[in-house]
Amino acid sequence: MLLLTAIVLAVFVLPAPWNGLVLVFGLVGEAGEVVFGIWYSRRRRFAAAQMIGSKVRVIESCRPRGRVSFKGERWDAVCPEGADAGERVRIAAIDGSTLVAERIENS
């Protein structure tokens, strides 16, 4: 969006010495957005892999599909053994954006 705005300003609004400067600023800003987006997406994937083995609270009964809460975020979940709202389950795997959970045996 920044690059598009810079192009419109450079072509239709600004005089000769300034239009080139605005285009360079737009290109640098656009490149920064791309680099930040790549960094953020890699960081998020790494954090998701660390979720496996964590305990989460069931907020909508998983019989077998439901929802769980992990650090304040709500996730779709599948629990083949079934779990009721309020129970705690362990994340066994991640399938796309769905968590695969397993019951925690009470000892």
N, C-alpha and C positions, 0 to 999 in steps of 0.2 A: 504494500500500500504506500509505503514511504517513497519508493522509486517512482510509482505512478504519479504521485503528487509532485515530485521533483520534475518529472518530464513535462507535466502540464504547466507548471510555473516557468520552466526554462523556455518553453516554446511560445507561450501566449502572454506572459506577464513581464518577465524580467529583461532588462537590456543586456547587451553583449558581454561585458566582463562578468556579470553576476550569474548568467544562466549556466555557464560552465562550472562554476563553483557549486551551484545548487545541484547539478547533475552528479558531480563527484560526491557530495554529501549524501545524496540519495543512494548511490551505489554502495558507499561504505556502510550506510545504515541498513540497507537490504542484506548485505553480506553478514553483518553482525547479527541480524535476525535469524539467518540460516544457521550460523554457527551456534547460536544460543539454542535453537530448536533441536539441533542434532545432539548437543550436550545434554539438554533436558530429557530427551527421549531415552538416551543411554542410561542416565542416572535412574530414571523411573523403572526401567527393565531390571536393573541390578537390584533395586529395592524390592521388587516383586519376588525375585528369586530368594531373597532372605526371609520371606514370609513363611516358607515351608517349615513346618514344625512348631509354629507359633500357636498359642491357644487363643480362640476367639469365642465371643458370646453369640448364641443364636438369637436373632430378633424376630424372625418369622419361621415357624416350624419347617424343618427340612424333612419332608416325607415324600420323595427323596429331594425335591427342590425346595429351596427357601432362601433366606437372607441372613447374613451374619454381619457383625460389626467388628472391624479391625482398626484400632487406633482412631476411632471416630469416623471412619469411612464405612459405608454400607456396601457390601459385596453380595452378588448372587452366589449361591452355594449349592452343592449337591452332597448329600450325606446318605449313602446307600443303606446304612443301618437305621437311619431316621434319628432325629433329635427334636425335642420340643423347645419352644421359646424359653429363654432364660438359661438353658444348659450351656456348658462350655464344651467345645470340640477342638480338635487339633487339625491344622491345615496339612493335608497329606500331599497335595499337588495343586497345580494351577493349570486349568484348561482354558486358554484364551483369557477372558475376563471373568471366568467362573472358578470359584475355589472348590476343590474336592476335599471334603472334611471327613474325619473319622471320629467316632465316639471315644471319649476318654473313660477308661474303666475306673470306677470308684473303688478304692482299696481301703 
